[in-house]
Amino acid sequence: MSRSETSPLLPSRNGQDEPIIVSWDGPDDAQNPANWTDGKRTVHVAIVFLLTFLSPLGATLFAPAADRAMQDLKTTNSVLPSLVVSVYVLGWAVGPLAAGPLSEVHGRWAVYTWSNTLYVVATVGCAVSPTIEILTLCRLLAGCLSSTPLTIGGGTISDIVPVQKRGLALSMYMLGPVLGPCVGPLAGGFLTDTAGWRSIFWVLGAVYALVTLIQVAVMQETYPMAILARKTRRLQKTTGNNQLRSQLDVGLSSKQVLARAITRPGRIAVSSRVNWIIGPISAYVNGLVFLMLTTAPVVFQKEYAFSPRDVGLAFFGYGMGNVLGLACFLAVSDRLVRFRAARGDKRPEVRLACAIAAAPLLALGMLWFGWAADVHTHWAVPVAGSAVVGAANVLFFSSVVGYLVDTYTVYASSAVAANTVIRSIGGALMPLVGRGLFARLHWGWASTVLAAPPLLFFPALGYLYVRGQHLRSKDPKQLWPASAN
């Protein structure tokens, strides 16, 4: 055992030996994910991107095929097509409660591996479902399992990328969840027209299985607590010295650590004053975006006589908006963080600047999309409105996730899990409620009603930007890592 791996054994005041602390082999230890090369970081971020792209892709890939699947399964209930699509997103409100905490106990790699493997199984279950009940259950299970990369991807990036360079990595992490839902209808419409609705799940399962194999073969553990815990167990085994303790050991039993980790997302959701503001806003924004994505096929089929394949092409504008929003976030976020840090302002609230700008942009996009369809302009006009919504969506969630990751550091996965649960509830429920609103008020006035709340988000997020540090200081200390606040 090298001296650099441990601190010396010291006698305690009561005559008993104090634990030997196992730490990194110096500040440049290559085993510390914070010291990885840029190339190694890039590979891991790329895998996270692929997983976060495929996960929400599965949410909307089925949307163009829902009606045909209902016919094939001999179901006439008009609510079921929306339910089978939305139940996948509802799974995102359940899965993070396990994925985030488990990754902070057993490490990221194991949670990625098990959830990805089981996701492939659930997707195959969708492909062979003989009844609507089994299809709905498999969709729910797939949604729960697909939440893992959305939940712990931000934590993975927090593990390996320093805060001043984190904007680009976070943008790639957030690009997947915003590109996936807009590529989904395009690919789903094409597959449905050419090979039937079941082919959607066979193709998705095959691609996800391939990415899972890459993840298992290439990805390494990134969570510092898990790495040092394994190093400690290895040294205990080779030396027979049970006095060895990890530098990051919090002095609790495995059961106590797991209990704290499992309950942490719920405690953050309920007790964090920051989350009292961010949580409801995230739920509404996510719900609004999913409502637009699930309503767009109806708009373009009813108002513009688009085929399922053409409807997929209509999401091109939303995708381009995502790219534009990403470009804006990349251009602003890290530069602003470095600019403010150079002037002594190192608050994580600096990340929220893009979210503040996104609020009125989201309202504008919804008004644009709704009224363009209502007065039956050329189809390119509502497509352009959806692009504005896409840009606002990326700006908002990239900013929010960056803020949570910078604030909660080693507990980032639990914080993102809490936010994912809340926003996923909005994403699952809004399409079910919003369709009735569009039916009663039609596209224009319904969009006007839906665009009103984002205008209130602007001052709410501005307040958080100014007073966030004060709000965090009022939270229970157990919610925060020792380095926070």
C-alpha positions, 0 to 999 in steps of 0.5 A: 500500500503506497503512502499516497493512498492513505493517511497515517494511522493515528492514536485517538484520545481514548487510546484506540486507533483512528481509521486510516483514510483512503484517498486519491494518489495525489492531486493528479491521480488518473483514477480520479474522473476529474483528472481524465483527459479531454478525449476520455471525457468526450467519449463518456459524454457522447455515450450519455448523449446517445442514451439521452437521445434514445430515451425520449425518442421512445416517447414520441416514436409511437405517436404517429402509430398510436391510432393504427395500433389501437385498430390492430388491437381492436380498441375503440376508446378515443383516450387510449392513443394519448394514454399509451403515448403519455404513460411512457413519460409518466414512467419518468416520474417513477424511475428517477426515484430509484435511478438517482439514489442508487447511482449515488450508492452503487455508482453510475455504471451499474445503474446504467447497465441494468436499466439499459438492459431491462429497457431493451427487454421492455421494448421487445415486450411492446413489440410482441404485445397481444393486447392494449393492456400489455402494451400499456404496461410495457410502455410504462416499464420502458418509461421508468427504465428510460429515465435513468440516463435523463436522471444520472447523465447530469451527475456523470457530467458533474463527475468528470467535467470541471464547472468552467467547461461544463456548459458544452457537456451539459448542452450535449446532455440536454440535446438528446432529450430535445432532439429525441422527441422531434425525431421520434414522429418523423422516424415513427411515421416512416416506419409505420407506413413502411413496416407497421407499428410493431416495427417501431419497437423492434428497431428501437430495441435493436438500436438501444441494445447496440448502444448498451453494448457500447456503454458496457464495453467502453464506459467506466465508473465516474462517481468518486464515492463509488471509486474510492469505496471500491479502492478501500474494499480492495485495500482492506482485502489485500492488507487485512486491515479493517481500519481503512476508510474512504476519504468520502465515507460519511460514517453510515452503514450501507443500509443507512446510506441507501435509505438517505439516498433513496429519500433524498430526491423526495426531500429535495422536491419537498424541502428545497426552496429553490425547487419550490420555484424551479419544480412547478415551472419545469413541470409546466414547460415540459408539459407544454412542449409535450402537448405541442408535440402530441398535438402537432400531428392532429394540427397538420393532419386536420388543417393541412391534410398531411400524411403520417410521414409528412407529419414527421417532416413537420417536426423539422422546425422544432428540431432546428429550434433545438439546435439554435437554442443549443447554439445560444446556450453554448455561446452564452453559458460558460462565457457568462460563468467565467465572466462573473467568476472573474468578478467574484460572483461564483454563484450557481445562479449565474447559469439561470440567465438563459432560463430567464430569457427562455420564458418569454420566448416560450410564450411567443412560440406558443402564440405563433404556432397556435394562431398560425394554425388557427387562421390556416396560414401556409404550413411553414408558419406554424412550423416556424412557431414550433422552432421558437418553442424548441429553442426556448425549451433547450435554453430553459432545461439546459440552464436549469440542469446546469444550475442543479448540477453546479449547486448540488455537486455530488448530489446532482443526480438526486437533484436532477431526479427530483426535477425529472419527476416533477417535470415528467408529471407535467409532461404526462398530464398536460397532453391529456388535459390540453387536447380538451382545451384545444377542442373547446377553444381551437388552436389560437385561443387555446395557445393564448391561454397556455402562453400566459403562465410562461410570462409569469415565469420571467419574474419568478426566475429573475427572483431566483437569480437574485435571491437563490443563494439566500433561499438555499441558506434557509434549506435543511443542511441535510439536503446539501453536500458539505461544499454547498452553500 
